[in-house]
Amino acid sequence: MPEQSTYDCIIIGGGPAGLTCGIFLGRYHRRVLLLDNGKPRNYASRAIHGFLGQHDIAPGELLKRGRKEAESAGVEICECTAEKVERLGDVFEVTTTAGKMQARRIVLAYGVRDILPDVPEIERFYGGSIFHCPDCDGYEVTGKRVGVIGWGKKAVGLALKLLQWTDHLTIFTDGHPRDWIDEHTSKLLSFSIDVKKQKIASLDGSGDKVKSVVLDDGERVALDAMFFTIGVERTCMLAEELGCKVDDEAPNIIVDDHKRTSVEGVYAVGDLVPGSQLAITSAADGAIAAIAINKSLLPPSRIV
């Protein structure tokens, strides 16, 4: 159980953003509590790509190292879920499954979750050969046969983006209306990107490597990998309950350049805020927020 006196900062979320924020605040000799329920967005990923000096590191290993660094800097870590945050005068009270704690500043770092396509056995291949982030995993499908599960403008955009790595592309709308305009159809045709409107009956493969998609009319499409774009949502409603301004069109909390939300004393970092959703940029967000938080806690006599 965390100690009951007031912390300088409570960080809700223990991914790259939350851990980096905690490490920097700990190095400022701030008293920090990090809450983590152990449910990261990239739970299915086999490796993190593009993280300087840590290419191909397993997500769990990166978090293990991050926790060790945070604790060595004095950060307390509580494995629990934050259920409510409310302001009590000059501090915030956080109600968790491990009890109540108070802090002068709050960092929201609990991230988002990806909505998986409603396709049989997709969990078996998710993270091994089926992905949601082309920025993270596009390079690994260079020259391969790749499918895109989705519909509407986002599916078209994802397919066109994947041309960066391969020109063997097929969109699967999985029985949904295409829901894009003629201009999009023309773009797909110009790059010979096929579109299958039938519902996906099953996925075939070996281990976690998908080999083909079987459609409900019996057609089989050979593939080496797939990406999907169905939707993304915040993992909880803490920001809304606190009164933070959010984007109605995307799962983002609105922040300024220092990661401050519209609620004084509350910061948001990582996949919760606009921008690239990569482990390395999330870590950068945590550092930016920590610098701003530390400055906000300094007495006026130490600021010029």
C-alpha positions in Angstrom: 0.0 0.0 0.0 1.3 3.5 -0.8 1.9 5.9 2.0 -1.0 8.2 2.8 0.7 11.6 2.8 0.3 13.8 -0.2 2.5 13.1 -3.3 3.9 15.7 -5.6 2.4 13.7 -8.5 0.3 10.6 -9.2 0.8 9.1 -12.6 -2.1 6.9 -13.9 -0.6 4.4 -16.3 2.6 2.6 -16.4 3.5 2.5 -20.2 6.5 4.3 -21.8 4.9 7.7 -21.2 4.0 7.2 -17.6 7.3 5.5 -16.7 9.4 8.1 -18.4 7.4 10.9 -16.7 8.0 9.2 -13.3 11.7 8.7 -13.9 12.3 12.4 -14.7 10.2 13.5 -11.7 12.0 11.1 -9.5 15.3 12.5 -10.7 14.0 16.0 -9.7 13.6 14.4 -6.2 9.8 14.7 -6.5 7.6 12.3 -4.5 5.8 10.3 -7.2 3.3 7.4 -7.2 2.7 5.5 -10.4 -0.5 3.4 -10.7 -0.5 0.5 -13.2 -3.1 -2.2 -13.8 -0.9 -4.2 -16.1 -3.1 -3.8 -19.2 -0.9 -2.1 -21.9 -2.2 -1.3 -25.4 0.6 -3.4 -27.0 0.0 -6.5 -24.9 -0.1 -8.7 -28.1 3.0 -7.2 -29.7 6.1 -9.4 -30.0 8.6 -6.5 -30.3 8.8 -2.7 -30.3 10.3 -1.2 -33.4 12.0 2.2 -33.8 12.9 2.8 -30.1 16.4 4.1 -30.2 18.8 1.6 -28.9 16.0 -0.9 -28.1 15.0 -2.2 -31.5 13.1 -5.5 -31.3 12.8 -5.4 -27.5 9.8 -7.2 -26.2 7.2 -4.7 -24.7 7.2 -6.5 -21.4 11.0 -6.3 -21.2 11.0 -2.6 -21.9 8.4 -2.0 -19.2 10.4 -4.2 -16.8 13.5 -2.1 -17.4 11.5 1.1 -17.1 10.0 0.1 -13.8 13.5 -0.7 -12.4 14.8 2.7 -13.5 11.7 4.4 -12.0 12.1 2.7 -8.7 15.8 3.4 -8.6 14.9 7.1 -8.9 12.5 6.8 -6.0 9.2 6.3 -7.8 6.6 4.2 -5.9 4.6 1.8 -8.0 1.2 0.5 -7.1 -0.4 -2.3 -9.1 -4.0 -1.2 -9.0 -6.7 0.5 -11.1 -7.6 4.2 -10.7 -11.4 4.5 -10.4 -12.0 8.2 -9.7 -10.1 11.4 -9.5 -11.5 14.6 -7.9 -10.1 17.9 -6.7 -10.1 18.5 -3.0 -9.0 22.1 -2.6 -5.3 22.4 -3.6 -4.9 18.6 -4.1 -6.4 15.8 -6.1 -7.7 12.6 -4.5 -7.4 9.4 -6.5 -9.7 6.5 -5.6 -8.2 3.2 -6.6 -8.7 -0.5 -6.0 -5.9 -0.3 -3.4 -7.3 2.7 -1.5 -7.3 6.5 -1.7 -4.2 8.7 -2.4 -3.7 12.4 -2.8 -1.3 14.4 -5.0 -0.7 18.0 -6.0 -0.5 17.0 -9.7 -2.1 14.3 -11.9 -0.7 12.7 -15.1 -3.2 10.8 -17.2 -1.1 8.1 -19.0 -3.6 5.2 -19.2 -3.7 5.1 -23.0 -6.2 3.8 -25.5 -7.3 0.4 -26.7 -7.7 -0.8 -30.3 -11.0 -2.3 -31.3 -10.3 -5.7 -32.9 -12.2 -6.8 -36.0 -15.0 -9.3 -35.4 -13.1 -12.1 -37.2 -12.9 -15.7 -35.9 -9.5 -16.5 -34.2 -8.0 -13.1 -34.9 -6.4 -13.0 -31.4 -4.3 -16.0 -32.4 -2.5 -14.0 -35.1 -2.7 -10.5 -33.4 0.8 -9.2 -32.8 2.4 -12.0 -34.8 1.2 -11.3 -38.3 -1.8 -9.1 -37.8 -1.1 -5.5 -36.7 -2.9 -2.1 -36.2 0.1 0.3 -36.6 1.9 0.6 -39.9 4.4 3.1 -38.4 5.4 0.4 -36.0 5.3 -2.7 -38.2 5.1 -1.6 -41.8 8.8 -2.2 -42.4 8.5 -5.8 -41.3 6.0 -6.6 -44.2 8.2 -5.2 -46.9 7.4 -6.9 -50.2 4.8 -9.3 -48.6 1.2 -9.9 -49.5 -0.8 -7.8 -47.0 -4.5 -7.5 -46.3 -6.3 -4.5 -44.7 -9.4 -5.1 -42.7 -11.6 -2.0 -42.6 -14.1 0.2 -44.4 -14.5 3.9 -45.1 -11.9 6.5 -45.7 -9.6 5.1 -43.0 -9.3 1.8 -44.7 -8.3 3.5 -48.0 -5.8 5.7 -46.2 -4.2 2.7 -44.5 -3.9 0.7 -47.7 -2.3 3.7 -49.5 0.1 4.2 -46.6 1.2 0.6 -46.8 2.3 1.2 -50.4 5.4 2.5 -48.7 6.5 -1.1 -48.1 4.5 -3.3 -50.5 2.3 -3.2 -53.6 0.6 -6.6 -52.9 -2.4 -5.2 -51.1 -6.1 -6.3 -50.6 -8.8 -4.5 -48.6 -11.4 -6.7 -46.8 -14.5 -4.8 -45.8 -15.8 -7.9 -43.9 -19.3 -7.5 -45.2 -19.6 -3.8 -44.4 -20.5 -1.2 -47.0 -17.3 0.3 -48.6 -18.4 3.7 -47.4 -15.9 5.7 -49.5 -16.2 8.1 -52.4 -15.5 7.5 -56.1 -12.2 9.3 -55.9 -11.0 6.8 -53.3 -12.0 3.9 -55.6 -10.0 5.5 -58.4 -6.9 5.8 -56.3 -7.2 2.1 -55.2 -7.6 1.0 -58.8 -4.6 3.1 -59.9 -2.4 1.1 -57.6 -4.2 -2.3 -58.3 -5.4 -2.6 -54.8 -8.2 -5.2 -54.8 -11.3 -4.9 -52.6 -13.1 -7.9 -51.1 -16.6 -7.1 -49.8 -17.5 -10.6 -48.5 -17.5 -11.3 -44.8 -14.4 -13.1 -43.5 -15.4 -16.7 -42.5 -12.0 -17.7 -41.1 -8.2 -17.1 -41.0 -5.8 -19.9 -41.8 -2.2 -20.1 -40.7 0.6 -21.7 -38.8 1.2 -20.6 -35.2 0.8 -16.9 -35.1 1.5 -16.5 -38.9 -1.6 -15.9 -41.0 -1.4 -17.6 -44.4 -4.8 -17.0 -46.0 -8.2 -15.4 -45.5 -11.3 -17.6 -46.2 -14.4 -15.6 -47.3 -17.9 -16.7 -46.7 -18.4 -17.6 -50.3 -15.5 -20.0 -50.1 -12.9 -17.8 -51.8 -9.4 -18.1 -50.3 -7.0 -15.2 -50.5 -3.3 -15.9 -49.8 -1.6 -13.4 -47.4 1.5 -13.0 -45.3 0.3 -10.3 -43.0 -2.7 -8.1 -42.2 -3.4 -4.7 -40.7 -6.8 -3.4 -39.4 -8.4 0.0 -38.8 -11.7 -0.4 -36.9 -11.6 2.1 -34.1 -9.7 3.3 -31.0 -11.1 4.3 -27.6 -9.8 5.6 -24.4 -9.5 2.9 -21.8 -11.5 4.8 -19.2 -13.5 8.0 -18.6 -11.3 9.6 -16.0 -10.5 12.6 -18.2 -14.1 13.3 -19.0 -15.1 13.0 -15.3 -12.4 15.4 -14.4 -13.7 17.9 -16.9 -10.7 17.8 -19.3 -11.5 19.0 -22.8 -11.4 16.0 -25.2 -11.6 15.7 -29.0 -15.1 14.5 -30.1 -13.7 13.1 -33.4 -10.7 11.2 -32.0 -9.8 9.5 -28.7 -7.6 12.4 -27.7 -7.4 14.6 -24.7 -6.6 18.2 -25.7 -3.3 19.4 -24.3 -0.9 22.3 -24.9 2.8 22.0 -25.8 3.7 21.2 -22.2 1.0 18.4 -22.0 -1.2 20.4 -19.8 -4.9 19.7 -20.1 -7.7 22.2 -19.7 -7.9 21.4 -16.0 -5.2 23.1 -14.0 -2.8 20.6 -12.4 -3.8 17.7 -14.7 -1.5 16.6 -17.6 -2.0 13.9 -20.3 0.7 12.0 -22.2 1.2 9.2 -24.7 -1.5 7.7 -26.9 -4.1 9.8 -25.1 -2.9 13.0 -26.8 -2.7 14.1 -30.5 0.3 13.0 -32.4 2.2 9.9 -33.4 1.3 6.9 -31.3 4.7 5.3 -30.9 6.5 4.0 -27.8 9.4 6.4 -28.4 7.1 9.5 -28.8 5.1 8.5 -25.8 8.3 8.4 -23.8 9.1 11.9 -25.0 5.7 13.1 -23.9 6.4 11.8 -20.4 9.7 13.8 -20.3 8.0 16.9 -21.6 5.3 16.7 -19.0 7.7 16.0 -16.1 9.7 19.1 -16.9 6.6 21.2 -16.9 5.2 19.6 -13.7 8.5 20.1 -11.8 8.5 23.8 -12.8 4.9 24.2 -11.8 5.8 22.9 -8.3 8.7 25.3 -7.7 8.1 28.2 -5.2 8.0 31.7 -6.8 11.3 32.5 -5.0 13.1 30.1 -7.3 11.7 31.3 -10.6 13.0 34.2 -12.6 
